[in-house]
Amino acid sequence: MPYTSVIAGLFRQEQPQIALMGATTAGRDLGPRVSSALHSGLTADCTSLEIGDHYVKKTDTTYKNLLYQIRPAFGGNIIATIINPDHRPQMATVREGVMKKEIVNRNYRGELKRINVSEFIRPEDLAVEIIERHMEARRVDIKSAQIVVAGGYGMGSKENFNLLYELADVLGGEVAASRAAVDAGFAGHERQVGQTGVTVRPKLYIACGISGQIQHTAGMNQSGKIIAINNDSMAPINSIADYVINGDVSEVIPRLIKFYKANAR
Ligand SMILES: Cc1cc2nc3c(=O)[nH]c(=O)nc-3n(C[C@H](O)[C@H](O)[C@H](O)COP(=O)(O)OP(=O)(O)OC[C@H]3O[C@@H](n4cnc5c(N)ncnc54)[C@H](O)[C@@H]3O)c2cc1C
């Protein structure tokens, strides 16, 4: 999320005065500092945002157009909606992938303010000195994949995950996993989708042997189309899937690979 959106949100005078930052390393560092300086409060790592009203019975007051800052709480056992009725701006950091990437409008012209940071920050404010920068190439990038083939505990083993790599290869996608699959050692944590993993929003998400617990679906339910492959016709994932293939992954996936290989142009 570009910081221009933060600045725009901060200084816009009309309601609801919202300031958002990406829950990236930089956003998580900068967000609390800005909110502390403004005495505004901040909800970190939101997985969803909405606008709505809030009625306080005690004072018979209705607050209009508040930002509902939605995120898991208490170890992920509840999804909390947090509001900030009294202070402005309403601030939140938002997980990558939560917001849909819009197509860039090249004609849009924002106001660019160049601020000389050295006027505001003294050398003694900087407690950390960067001695050397070492950038390591990201090996797995499931966030920007348009097709994600995800495997769960129902895949049965690390070896069976090879079927997912093969399917992802044929489709030009990436392989992801549920936490149960990661915990079982079928895939690395960098591939985990969900509340304690990453949030993805691909055009197509194929969930193979994944039951569809809320902690998993929170990280993929905004996918364009969802295909669920599961041998349990009552699996919760089926209720959010656009297409359900009721069957054993070890039979269905090889048939999909064969079909796509035969029909790929
Ligand atoms: C605080 C907290 C945070 C969490 N964060 C995450 C998170 O980030 N991501 C996440 O994924 N989970 C997370 N979890 C765990 C989550 O609650 C579930 O336990 C997990 O998502 C289950 O993974 P699964 O669906 O792969 O496994 P299971 O729930 O065991 O489901 C396996 C599925 O595979 C099907 N299956 C079995 N064999 C076959 C077969 N041969 N062919 C086809 N289908 C088959 C079964 O019918 C079942 O639906 C979190 C939990 C907590 C408490």
The ligand as an SDF file (V2000), in Angstrom:
LIG
                    3D

 53 58  0  0  0  0  0  0  0  0999 V2000
   -4.7880  -19.3910   16.3240 C   0  0  0  0  0  0  0  0  0  0  0  0
   -4.9070  -20.3030   15.1350 C   0  0  0  0  0  0  0  0  0  0  0  0
   -4.3870  -19.8740   13.9370 C   0  0  0  0  0  0  0  0  0  0  0  0
   -4.4840  -20.7110   12.8150 C   0  0  0  0  0  0  0  0  0  0  0  0
   -3.9780  -20.2600   11.6180 N   0  0  0  0  0  0  0  0  0  0  0  0
   -4.1480  -21.0340   10.5210 C   0  0  0  0  0  0  0  0  0  0  0  0
   -3.6940  -20.5840    9.2380 C   0  0  0  0  0  0  0  0  0  0  0  0
   -3.0800  -19.5300    9.0850 O   0  0  0  0  0  0  0  0  0  0  0  0
   -3.9180  -21.3790    8.1900 N   0  0  0  0  0  0  0  0  0  0  0  0
   -4.5730  -22.5830    8.2730 C   0  0  0  0  0  0  0  0  0  0  0  0
   -4.7290  -23.2630    7.2540 O   0  0  0  0  0  0  0  0  0  0  0  0
   -4.9870  -23.0270    9.4670 N   0  0  0  0  0  0  0  0  0  0  0  0
   -4.7810  -22.3030   10.5870 C   0  0  0  0  0  0  0  0  0  0  0  0
   -5.1880  -22.7980   11.7880 N   0  0  0  0  0  0  0  0  0  0  0  0
   -5.6290  -24.1860   11.8670 C   0  0  0  0  0  0  0  0  0  0  0  0
   -7.0620  -24.4200   11.4130 C   0  0  0  0  0  0  0  0  0  0  0  0
   -7.9200  -24.2250   12.5100 O   0  0  0  0  0  0  0  0  0  0  0  0
   -7.2350  -25.8600   10.9020 C   0  0  0  0  0  0  0  0  0  0  0  0
   -6.8140  -26.7710   11.8920 O   0  0  0  0  0  0  0  0  0  0  0  0
   -6.4500  -26.1450    9.6260 C   0  0  0  0  0  0  0  0  0  0  0  0
   -6.7290  -25.1470    8.6580 O   0  0  0  0  0  0  0  0  0  0  0  0
   -6.8700  -27.5000    9.0800 C   0  0  0  0  0  0  0  0  0  0  0  0
   -6.0850  -27.8060    7.9800 O   0  0  0  0  0  0  0  0  0  0  0  0
   -6.6190  -28.8460    6.8940 P   0  0  0  0  0  0  0  0  0  0  0  0
   -7.9180  -28.3810    6.3720 O   0  0  0  0  0  0  0  0  0  0  0  0
   -5.5170  -29.0690    5.9310 O   0  0  0  0  0  0  0  0  0  0  0  0
   -6.7420  -30.1910    7.7450 O   0  0  0  0  0  0  0  0  0  0  0  0
   -8.0290  -30.9690    8.2400 P   0  0  0  0  0  0  0  0  0  0  0  0
   -8.9230  -30.0780    9.0200 O   0  0  0  0  0  0  0  0  0  0  0  0
   -7.5220  -32.2000    8.8800 O   0  0  0  0  0  0  0  0  0  0  0  0
   -8.8120  -31.3320    6.9220 O   0  0  0  0  0  0  0  0  0  0  0  0
   -8.3870  -32.2680    5.9830 C   0  0  0  0  0  0  0  0  0  0  0  0
   -9.4340  -32.3360    4.8990 C   0  0  0  0  0  0  0  0  0  0  0  0
   -8.9900  -33.2030    3.8910 O   0  0  0  0  0  0  0  0  0  0  0  0
  -10.0550  -34.0630    3.5020 C   0  0  0  0  0  0  0  0  0  0  0  0
   -9.4190  -35.2890    3.0330 N   0  0  0  0  0  0  0  0  0  0  0  0
   -8.7790  -36.2520    3.7690 C   0  0  0  0  0  0  0  0  0  0  0  0
   -8.2780  -37.2040    2.9580 N   0  0  0  0  0  0  0  0  0  0  0  0
   -8.6190  -36.8600    1.6940 C   0  0  0  0  0  0  0  0  0  0  0  0
   -8.3960  -37.4330    0.4270 C   0  0  0  0  0  0  0  0  0  0  0  0
   -7.6690  -38.5600    0.2730 N   0  0  0  0  0  0  0  0  0  0  0  0
   -8.8860  -36.8170   -0.6830 N   0  0  0  0  0  0  0  0  0  0  0  0
   -9.6200  -35.6670   -0.5590 C   0  0  0  0  0  0  0  0  0  0  0  0
   -9.8510  -35.0880    0.6240 N   0  0  0  0  0  0  0  0  0  0  0  0
   -9.3490  -35.6540    1.7330 C   0  0  0  0  0  0  0  0  0  0  0  0
  -10.8960  -34.2430    4.7490 C   0  0  0  0  0  0  0  0  0  0  0  0
  -12.2360  -34.5670    4.4010 O   0  0  0  0  0  0  0  0  0  0  0  0
  -10.7940  -32.8380    5.3810 C   0  0  0  0  0  0  0  0  0  0  0  0
  -11.8140  -32.0020    4.8850 O   0  0  0  0  0  0  0  0  0  0  0  0
   -5.1100  -21.9790   12.9160 C   0  0  0  0  0  0  0  0  0  0  0  0
   -5.6380  -22.3800   14.1410 C   0  0  0  0  0  0  0  0  0  0  0  0
   -5.5390  -21.5430   15.2400 C   0  0  0  0  0  0  0  0  0  0  0  0
   -6.1340  -21.9960   16.5420 C   0  0  0  0  0  0  0  0  0  0  0  0
  1  2  1  0
  2  3  1  0
  2 52  2  0
  3  4  2  0
  4  5  1  0
  4 50  1  0
  5  6  2  0
  6  7  1  0
  6 13  1  0
  7  8  2  0
  7  9  1  0
  9 10  1  0
 10 11  2  0
 10 12  1  0
 12 13  2  0
 13 14  1  0
 14 15  1  0
 14 50  1  0
 15 16  1  0
 16 17  1  0
 16 18  1  0
 18 19  1  0
 18 20  1  0
 20 21  1  0
 20 22  1  0
 22 23  1  0
 23 24  1  0
 24 25  2  0
 24 26  1  0
 24 27  1  0
 27 28  1  0
 28 29  2  0
 28 30  1  0
 28 31  1  0
 31 32  1  0
 32 33  1  0
 33 34  1  0
 33 48  1  0
 34 35  1  0
 35 36  1  0
 35 46  1  0
 36 37  1  0
 36 45  1  0
 37 38  2  0
 38 39  1  0
 39 40  1  0
 39 45  2  0
 40 41  1  0
 40 42  2  0
 42 43  1  0
 43 44  2  0
 44 45  1  0
 46 47  1  0
 46 48  1  0
 48 49  1  0
 50 51  2  0
 51 52  1  0
 52 53  1  0
M  END
$$$$
